[in-house]
Amino acid sequence: MTFPMDYLRATPTLSRFGRSVGWFVLVLGVVALGGCRGERSDNRPRQFFPDLDDQPKYKAQSGSTFFADGRSMREPVAGTVPFGAKPFTDEFGGVDFAEREGYLKADEHVFTGKETVLDAEGKPVMDAAGAERSMYVERTPIEELLGVKRADAAFGAAYSDFMALGEKKFNIYCVVCHGALGDGKGTVGTRWSYPLPTWHAEQYYRGGEKGADGFFFFTIRHGVPNVGESVPYPLKMPSYATKVSERESWAIVEYVRALQKQQGSPLQSVPERERIELEKRRSATPRASTGSVSGKGGVS
């Protein structure tokens, strides 16, 4: 048997350079075999050609010694055009740009239900904690939501569809507690540990303490907090922000307003066709037995 080294020594025609190459290949093969033993190491691998595999970067909310304010996260560059700022409604790359405002969320009225309080100079008013003061918007920003002016002929049909959306979502998520009439007498509401409020109370009408449309919207999006030091849950009414979108939340608000109007409207305000049907149902309903009235409306 002839080994490689014997072959190198026995070859008179092989130059010194050729023998050096042979030695190099032999040593390289031994080193390579040593790296195939399956051993693991915590040391970083040697990168002879990194190809930008490792790059310095800042992580979110981390500090920085480069910027004067010490923050790694920066404000947008002046003049940056936000996504959705231009009227582009075509579909591109599988994204429907007609819904671009839902990504941008620049209109605080539509997406927060609040508006910033401004002073006489048009500057935001700050509270004691240094944050901007805000207040609930009084009315649903319906024209912004529908994309149609009230004076346009298409407004009626668009608003009807919007109201139908509110009724649909209300019947899915709200009726079980608040009842079909918004009186707090839903299937679950009547079994609650305390009486649920009725939206027909004076404070929930426009002009009341909780009568702003933005209040209803904000409550849907954020829930109702529990008050007290030892409460089992932080919210006594959960947030429905993951269930309904901003648009659907406003639709529910409009439907609640319709329920309020319905409760205080006379029968004559109902369209004739529906009024006739209601009168038929009322006449078909058996009357309760009469008795003497005692107190405030009680029957004995």
C-alpha positions in Angstrom: 0.0 0.0 0.0 1.3 3.4 -1.0 0.4 6.4 1.2 0.2 9.9 -0.1 3.4 11.0 1.5 5.3 8.0 0.0 3.8 9.0 -3.3 5.1 12.6 -2.9 8.6 11.4 -2.0 8.7 8.8 -4.8 7.8 11.3 -7.5 11.0 12.9 -8.7 9.3 15.0 -11.3 7.1 16.8 -8.7 8.4 20.3 -8.1 8.8 21.9 -4.7 5.7 24.1 -5.3 3.7 21.0 -6.1 4.8 19.3 -2.9 3.8 22.4 -0.9 0.3 22.3 -2.5 0.0 18.7 -1.6 0.9 19.4 2.0 -1.6 22.2 2.1 -4.4 20.1 0.8 -3.6 17.3 3.2 -3.6 19.6 6.2 -6.8 21.3 5.1 -8.4 17.9 4.8 -7.4 16.9 8.3 -8.8 20.2 9.7 -12.0 19.7 7.8 -12.4 16.2 9.2 -11.9 17.6 12.7 -14.9 19.9 12.2 -17.2 17.0 11.3 -17.3 15.3 14.7 -20.7 16.7 15.6 -19.5 18.8 18.5 -21.4 22.0 19.4 -19.9 25.3 20.5 -21.3 28.5 22.0 -18.7 30.5 20.1 -19.9 32.5 17.1 -19.0 30.9 13.7 -16.2 32.4 11.8 -17.5 34.6 8.9 -14.9 35.1 6.2 -17.5 36.8 4.0 -20.2 38.3 6.3 -22.3 39.7 3.4 -24.0 42.1 5.8 -25.3 39.2 8.0 -24.7 41.3 11.1 -25.7 44.9 11.3 -26.0 47.3 14.2 -29.6 48.4 14.9 -31.8 49.9 17.5 -34.7 48.0 19.1 -38.0 49.6 19.8 -38.1 51.8 22.9 -34.4 51.5 23.4 -32.0 54.3 24.3 -29.5 55.9 22.1 -26.2 57.7 22.6 -26.2 59.1 19.1 -29.3 61.4 19.3 -29.4 64.4 21.7 -32.7 63.4 23.3 -31.4 59.8 24.1 -34.2 58.1 22.2 -33.8 55.6 19.4 -37.3 56.0 18.1 -37.6 59.1 16.0 -40.4 61.4 14.8 -41.3 61.3 11.1 -39.2 63.5 9.0 -40.7 66.9 8.3 -42.8 66.8 5.1 -43.4 63.1 5.3 -46.6 62.2 3.4 -48.7 59.7 5.4 -50.2 56.6 3.8 -53.7 57.5 2.7 -53.1 61.2 2.3 -53.8 61.0 -1.5 -57.1 60.1 -3.1 -56.1 56.8 -4.6 -58.9 54.2 -4.6 -57.5 51.4 -6.8 -56.4 48.1 -5.6 -52.6 47.5 -5.7 -50.7 44.6 -4.3 -53.8 43.0 -2.8 -54.5 46.1 -0.7 -57.8 48.0 -1.2 -56.7 51.6 -1.0 -60.3 52.7 -0.8 -60.0 51.8 2.9 -56.8 53.8 3.4 -58.3 56.1 6.0 -58.8 53.1 8.2 -55.0 52.6 8.2 -54.1 56.3 8.6 -56.7 57.0 11.4 -55.9 60.7 11.2 -59.4 62.0 12.0 -59.6 62.1 15.8 -63.4 62.6 15.6 -63.9 59.4 13.7 -61.4 57.2 15.4 -61.4 58.4 19.0 -64.8 59.9 19.5 -63.1 62.9 21.0 -61.8 66.3 20.0 -58.9 68.3 21.4 -59.9 71.3 23.5 -58.3 74.5 22.0 -57.7 77.9 23.5 -58.5 81.2 21.9 -55.2 81.0 19.9 -56.1 77.6 18.6 -53.5 75.8 20.7 -54.3 72.6 22.7 -55.3 73.2 26.4 -53.2 71.1 28.8 -54.4 69.5 32.0 -52.6 69.3 35.3 -50.6 66.3 34.1 -49.4 68.0 31.0 -51.5 66.1 28.6 -53.8 67.6 26.0 -57.4 68.0 27.2 -60.2 66.5 25.1 -63.9 66.2 25.1 -66.4 63.9 23.5 -67.8 64.9 20.2 -71.5 65.8 20.4 -72.6 64.3 17.1 -71.6 61.3 15.0 -69.3 62.5 12.2 -71.8 61.0 9.7 -70.6 62.7 6.6 -67.0 61.6 7.1 -68.2 58.0 7.8 -70.4 57.8 4.8 -68.3 59.9 2.4 -71.5 61.7 1.4 -72.8 65.2 2.2 -76.2 65.4 3.9 -77.5 67.6 1.0 -76.6 64.9 -1.6 -79.3 62.7 -3.1 -77.3 59.6 -2.2 -77.2 60.4 1.5 -80.6 58.8 2.3 -79.7 55.4 0.9 -76.2 55.5 2.4 -77.6 56.4 5.8 -80.2 53.6 5.6 -77.5 51.0 5.0 -75.5 52.5 7.8 -78.4 52.2 10.2 -79.0 48.6 9.1 -75.4 47.9 9.9 -75.8 49.4 13.4 -79.0 47.3 14.0 -77.2 44.1 12.9 -74.2 44.7 15.2 -76.4 45.8 18.1 -78.4 42.6 17.9 -75.2 40.6 17.9 -73.3 42.2 20.7 -75.5 44.5 22.7 -79.1 43.2 22.9 -78.2 40.3 25.2 -77.5 42.8 28.1 -79.1 46.1 27.1 -82.3 44.6 25.6 -83.9 45.2 22.3 -85.2 48.6 23.4 -82.0 49.7 25.1 -83.7 49.7 28.5 -81.1 47.4 30.1 -83.6 44.5 30.3 -81.8 41.9 28.1 -81.6 38.3 28.9 -78.3 38.7 30.7 -79.0 42.2 31.9 -81.9 41.2 34.0 -79.8 38.6 35.8 -76.9 40.9 36.5 -75.7 41.7 40.0 -77.0 45.3 39.7 -79.6 47.0 37.4 -78.2 48.0 34.1 -78.8 51.6 33.0 -81.5 52.4 30.5 -80.5 54.6 27.6 -83.9 56.3 27.9 -82.8 58.1 31.1 -82.4 61.8 30.7 -78.6 61.8 31.2 -78.1 59.7 28.0 -80.0 62.1 25.7 -78.1 64.8 23.9 -77.3 67.6 26.3 -77.3 65.2 29.2 -74.3 64.3 31.4 -73.5 61.3 29.2 -75.4 62.3 26.2 -72.7 63.0 23.6 -72.4 60.6 20.7 -68.7 60.4 21.4 -69.4 59.0 24.9 -71.3 56.0 23.5 -68.6 55.4 20.9 -65.8 55.6 23.5 -67.6 53.3 25.8 -68.0 50.7 23.1 -64.3 50.9 22.2 -62.9 51.0 25.8 -65.6 49.5 28.0 -66.8 50.7 31.5 -64.2 50.6 34.3 -65.0 49.1 37.7 -64.8 51.6 40.5 -63.3 50.6 43.8 -60.2 49.3 45.5 -60.9 45.5 45.5 -62.8 44.8 42.3 -62.5 41.3 40.7 -62.3 42.7 37.2 -60.9 46.0 35.8 -63.9 46.5 33.5 -67.6 45.8 34.4 -68.4 46.2 30.7 -65.7 44.8 28.4 -64.3 46.6 25.4 -65.7 45.6 22.1 -62.9 47.1 20.0 -61.8 43.7 18.8 -65.4 42.8 17.8 -66.6 45.8 15.9 -64.6 48.4 13.9 -64.8 52.1 14.4 -67.3 52.4 11.6 -69.5 49.7 13.1 -69.2 51.3 16.5 -70.6 54.6 15.2 -73.4 52.7 13.4 -74.4 51.2 16.8 -74.4 54.7 18.3 -76.8 55.9 15.5 -79.0 52.9 16.1 -79.2 53.7 19.9 -80.3 57.2 19.0 -83.0 55.7 16.8 -84.2 53.6 19.8 -84.4 56.7 21.9 -86.5 58.5 19.2 -88.7 55.5 18.9 -89.6 55.4 22.6 -90.7 59.0 22.6 -92.4 59.2 19.2 -96.2 59.2 18.8 -97.8 56.6 16.7 -98.8 59.2 14.1 -95.1 59.7 13.3 -94.8 56.1 12.0 -95.3 55.7 8.2 -98.9 54.7 7.3 -98.1 51.2 6.2 -96.2 50.3 9.4 -98.7 52.2 11.5 -101.6 50.1 10.2 -99.7 46.9 11.0 -99.0 48.1 14.5 -102.6 49.0 15.1 -103.7 45.5 14.0 -101.2 43.9 16.4 -102.3 46.1 19.2 -106.0 45.3 18.6 -105.2 41.6 18.6 -103.4 41.8 21.9 -105.7 40.7 24.8 -106.3 43.5 27.2 -105.3 43.0 30.9 -108.1 42.8 33.4 -109.1 46.1 34.8 -108.9 47.0 38.4 -108.7 50.0 40.7 -105.5 52.1 40.3 -103.5 52.6 43.4 -100.4 54.8 43.9 -98.4 55.7 40.8 -99.8 53.4 38.2 -100.1 50.3 40.3 -103.1 48.0 39.7 -104.7 46.2 42.6 
